[in-house]
Amino acid sequence: MSIHRLRTRLLAGVFAVVATTGLATVVTAGPAEARVATTQVYSPAMKRNIPVEILGAQRKGAPTLYLLDGLRAPNNDNGWLINTDVRRFFADKNVNVVMPFGGAGSFYTDWDRRDPVLGLNKWETFLTRELPNFMANRYNSSRTNNAIAGLSMSGTSALNLATRHPGMFRGVASYSGYPLTTEPGFAQGIQVAISQVGGNADNMWGVWPGGRWLENDPALRAGALRGKRVYISAGTGGSNIDPVTNPTKFAQVVPLEVASGIASRQYLGTLQMNGVNVVSRITGVGTHDWNFWQARLHESWFSTLGPSLGA
């Protein structure tokens, strides 16, 4: 068996094994905190209101950071709000932080067809046209001075959206993403992940490796990020979790991070070959959970996202 085929099977196995534990993005309840009223933004493309939490800057005309949720994103909340200090951290920053609710299993992209379970997904249209129009009208937000970030599923999405819309985003950050969407093993992992929330990946970009898969692979369009600020982080799965005494926890936070580490390191090489300004944080210790992502959000704000926005 070739090394290429072996890696394909191993990576697909990682996603399949982890999926059987009920995992996707691990969500743990954070401390109770009073909620700010959520804004309903109507999406003509999806024919429904999308709840969006907006942490508005103190002055109008501030830049905007779009912060995306993970694979099991709830329809009535956002993982960043549930599990991190995002409100407190951005309270004194000159930036609008926009966190849409929902999008579970959607990879925040426009799907080719309505899915019987996941419904009508036109997230790329919403995030790059409809929501920016709302922000411009309500907050006088720039249509070009924006950044985008995401974790796990949406780390992939953030890179894809920034690559496909370079005129909109000046900075992008991926925390534990999988930016090699068409490569064998990673493509199968995406298919497995979508199936775990009830969706059919064939309805997204068509049947791999055809359809629109190649159009939505950040690694194949890396040159589009030249001149932008890019932050890539992942762990290689090192942790103090004992797989014998705590097998469920181990399966939830280690294998997915191993796969992300492989993908992120390979993608970094592609970015560097394309002359992209990238800050990377690939660590030997790091797991697929919110504590890890919160720390990377803080770090990426100061090193990459904030400077890209002049904030």
C-alpha positions in Angstrom: 0.0 0.0 0.0 1.4 3.4 -0.9 2.1 6.1 1.7 -0.5 8.3 0.0 -3.3 5.7 0.3 -2.3 4.8 3.8 -2.5 8.5 4.9 -5.9 8.7 3.2 -7.2 5.8 5.2 -5.7 6.9 8.4 -7.1 10.4 8.2 -10.6 9.2 7.2 -10.4 6.8 10.1 -9.5 9.6 12.5 -12.7 11.5 11.6 -14.8 8.4 11.6 -13.6 7.2 15.0 -13.9 10.6 16.6 -17.4 11.0 15.1 -18.6 7.8 16.8 -17.9 9.4 20.2 -20.5 12.0 19.4 -17.9 14.7 19.0 -17.4 17.4 16.5 -16.4 20.7 18.1 -16.3 20.2 21.8 -18.6 22.6 23.6 -18.5 23.0 27.3 -20.7 25.3 29.3 -19.0 28.5 30.3 -19.9 30.7 33.3 -23.4 32.2 33.3 -23.5 35.6 31.8 -26.2 38.1 30.9 -27.0 38.0 27.2 -27.2 41.1 25.0 -30.2 41.3 22.7 -29.4 39.3 19.5 -30.0 41.0 16.2 -32.1 39.2 13.5 -30.6 39.7 10.1 -32.8 38.6 7.2 -31.1 36.6 4.5 -32.9 36.7 1.1 -30.6 33.9 -0.1 -31.6 31.5 2.8 -35.2 33.0 3.0 -35.0 33.3 6.8 -33.7 35.5 9.7 -30.3 34.7 10.9 -29.6 35.5 14.6 -26.4 37.5 14.9 -24.6 38.7 18.1 -22.8 41.9 17.3 -20.3 43.3 19.8 -20.3 46.9 18.5 -17.3 49.2 18.7 -17.7 52.4 20.6 -17.6 54.5 17.4 -19.3 54.0 14.0 -17.1 53.2 11.0 -14.9 50.8 13.0 -13.6 47.7 11.2 -15.4 44.4 11.5 -14.2 40.9 12.6 -16.4 38.0 11.5 -16.0 35.2 14.1 -17.4 31.8 13.0 -18.6 28.8 15.0 -17.7 25.1 14.9 -19.3 22.0 13.4 -22.2 21.7 15.8 -23.0 25.4 15.9 -26.3 25.8 17.7 -29.1 27.8 16.1 -29.8 29.8 19.3 -26.2 30.7 20.4 -22.6 30.7 19.4 -19.8 28.7 20.8 -17.5 31.7 21.2 -20.1 33.2 23.5 -20.7 30.0 25.4 -17.2 28.9 26.0 -14.8 31.9 25.8 -14.2 35.4 27.2 -14.9 37.0 23.8 -17.1 39.7 25.2 -14.7 40.8 27.8 -11.6 40.5 25.6 -13.1 42.8 22.8 -14.8 45.2 25.2 -12.0 47.8 24.8 -11.1 47.0 21.2 -12.0 49.3 18.3 -13.7 46.6 16.3 -17.2 45.3 15.6 -17.2 41.5 16.4 -19.9 39.7 14.5 -20.9 36.2 15.5 -23.7 34.5 13.5 -25.7 31.7 15.1 -26.3 28.4 13.3 -24.6 26.9 10.3 -24.0 23.5 11.8 -22.2 21.3 9.3 -22.5 23.9 6.6 -18.8 24.8 6.3 -20.2 28.3 5.9 -20.4 28.0 2.2 -23.1 28.1 -0.5 -24.5 24.6 -1.1 -25.4 23.4 -4.5 -28.7 22.0 -3.3 -31.1 22.2 -0.4 -30.2 19.4 2.1 -33.1 17.3 3.5 -31.7 17.8 7.1 -29.5 20.9 7.0 -31.9 22.9 4.8 -31.0 25.8 2.5 -27.4 26.8 3.1 -26.2 30.0 1.4 -23.7 31.1 4.0 -21.1 32.5 1.6 -23.7 34.9 0.2 -24.9 35.8 3.7 -21.4 36.4 5.1 -19.9 38.3 2.1 -22.9 40.2 0.8 -26.0 40.3 3.0 -24.4 40.7 6.4 -21.8 43.2 5.3 -24.7 45.3 3.8 -26.4 45.2 7.2 -23.2 46.2 8.9 -22.6 49.1 6.5 -26.1 50.4 6.9 -26.4 50.0 10.7 -22.8 50.5 11.8 -21.2 52.4 8.9 -18.8 49.5 8.7 -16.4 49.3 5.8 -17.0 46.8 3.1 -13.2 46.3 2.7 -11.6 46.7 6.1 -12.7 43.4 7.6 -11.1 40.2 9.0 -12.5 36.7 9.5 -11.6 33.9 11.9 -12.9 30.4 12.8 -12.1 27.2 14.5 -12.1 23.6 13.3 -14.8 23.4 10.6 -14.9 27.2 10.4 -11.1 27.6 10.4 -11.4 25.9 7.0 -14.3 28.2 6.1 -12.5 31.4 7.1 -9.6 30.6 4.9 -11.9 29.7 2.0 -13.9 32.8 2.3 -10.9 35.1 2.6 -9.3 33.4 -0.4 -12.5 33.7 -2.5 -13.1 37.3 -1.4 -9.7 38.9 -1.0 -11.1 42.4 -1.6 -13.3 42.1 1.5 -10.9 40.7 4.1 -7.5 42.1 5.1 -6.8 39.4 7.8 -7.8 35.8 8.4 -7.1 33.3 11.2 -7.6 29.6 11.3 -7.6 27.7 14.6 -7.3 24.0 14.2 -8.7 24.1 10.6 -8.4 21.7 7.7 -7.4 23.8 4.7 -6.7 20.9 2.3 -10.3 20.3 1.4 -9.7 18.3 -1.8 -6.9 16.1 -0.6 -7.7 12.4 -0.1 -8.3 11.7 3.6 -9.2 15.3 4.4 -12.0 15.4 1.9 -13.4 12.2 3.4 -13.1 13.7 6.8 -15.2 16.6 5.7 -17.8 14.2 4.3 -17.9 12.2 7.6 -18.1 15.4 9.7 -21.1 16.6 7.7 -22.8 13.2 8.0 -22.5 13.4 11.7 -24.9 16.4 11.8 -27.2 14.6 9.4 -26.1 16.3 6.2 -25.0 14.9 2.8 -21.8 16.4 1.6 -22.8 15.7 -2.1 -25.3 18.5 -1.6 -22.6 20.9 -0.7 -20.1 21.1 -3.6 -21.2 18.0 -5.5 -19.6 14.6 -5.6 -15.9 14.7 -4.7 -13.5 15.2 -6.4 -15.6 16.8 -9.0 -18.3 19.5 -8.7 -17.1 22.7 -6.9 -14.6 21.0 -4.6 -11.5 22.4 -6.4 -13.1 25.9 -6.3 -13.3 25.7 -2.5 -9.8 24.5 -1.6 -7.8 27.3 0.1 -4.6 25.5 -0.7 -5.2 25.7 -4.4 -5.8 29.4 -4.3 -3.2 30.4 -1.7 -1.8 33.2 -3.8 -5.1 35.2 -3.3 -3.9 35.9 0.2 -0.8 37.6 -0.8 -0.7 41.1 0.8 -3.1 40.0 3.6 -2.2 39.0 7.1 -2.8 35.4 7.9 -2.6 33.4 11.1 -2.5 29.6 11.2 -2.6 27.6 14.5 -2.9 23.9 15.4 -1.6 21.4 17.8 0.0 18.1 17.1 -2.2 16.3 19.6 0.2 16.2 22.6 -1.7 16.3 25.9 -1.8 14.9 29.4 -5.0 13.0 28.8 -4.6 9.3 29.4 -6.3 7.3 26.5 -6.7 4.3 28.8 -8.3 6.0 31.8 -10.2 8.6 29.9 -10.8 7.3 26.4 -13.8 9.4 25.5 -12.1 12.7 26.4 -9.0 11.6 24.5 -11.0 10.7 21.4 -12.8 14.1 21.6 -9.8 16.4 21.7 -6.7 14.6 20.4 -7.2 12.8 17.0 -8.9 15.8 15.3 -6.1 18.1 16.4 -3.5 15.6 15.0 -5.2 15.8 11.6 -5.4 19.6 11.8 -1.7 19.8 12.6 -0.9 17.7 9.5 -3.1 19.9 7.3 -2.0 23.2 8.8 1.7 22.4 8.4 1.3 21.4 4.8 -0.8 24.5 4.1 1.8 26.8 5.7 4.4 25.6 3.2 2.0 26.4 0.4 1.4 29.9 1.8 5.1 30.6 2.1 5.8 29.4 -1.4 3.1 31.9 -2.6 4.8 34.8 -0.7 2.0 35.2 1.9 2.6 37.1 5.1 1.8 34.4 7.7 2.1 34.0 11.4 2.0 30.4 12.6 1.6 28.7 15.9 2.0 24.9 15.5 2.5 23.4 18.9 3.4 20.0 20.2 0.9 20.4 23.0 -2.6 21.4 21.9 -6.0 19.8 21.8 -9.3 20.3 20.0 -11.1 22.4 22.6 -12.1 25.9 23.5 -9.4 26.7 26.0 -6.8 26.2 23.2 -8.9 28.3 20.7 -9.5 31.1 23.2 -5.7 31.5 23.7 -5.1 31.5 20.0 -7.8 34.1 19.4 -6.1 36.4 21.8 -2.7 35.8 20.3 -3.9 36.2 16.7 -5.7 39.5 17.5 -2.4 41.1 18.6 -0.2 39.6 16.0 -2.4 39.5 12.9 -6.1 40.5 13.0 -5.8 43.8 14.9 -2.8 45.0 12.8 -4.6 44.0 9.6 -7.5 46.2 10.5 -5.5 49.1 12.0 -7.3 48.5 15.2 
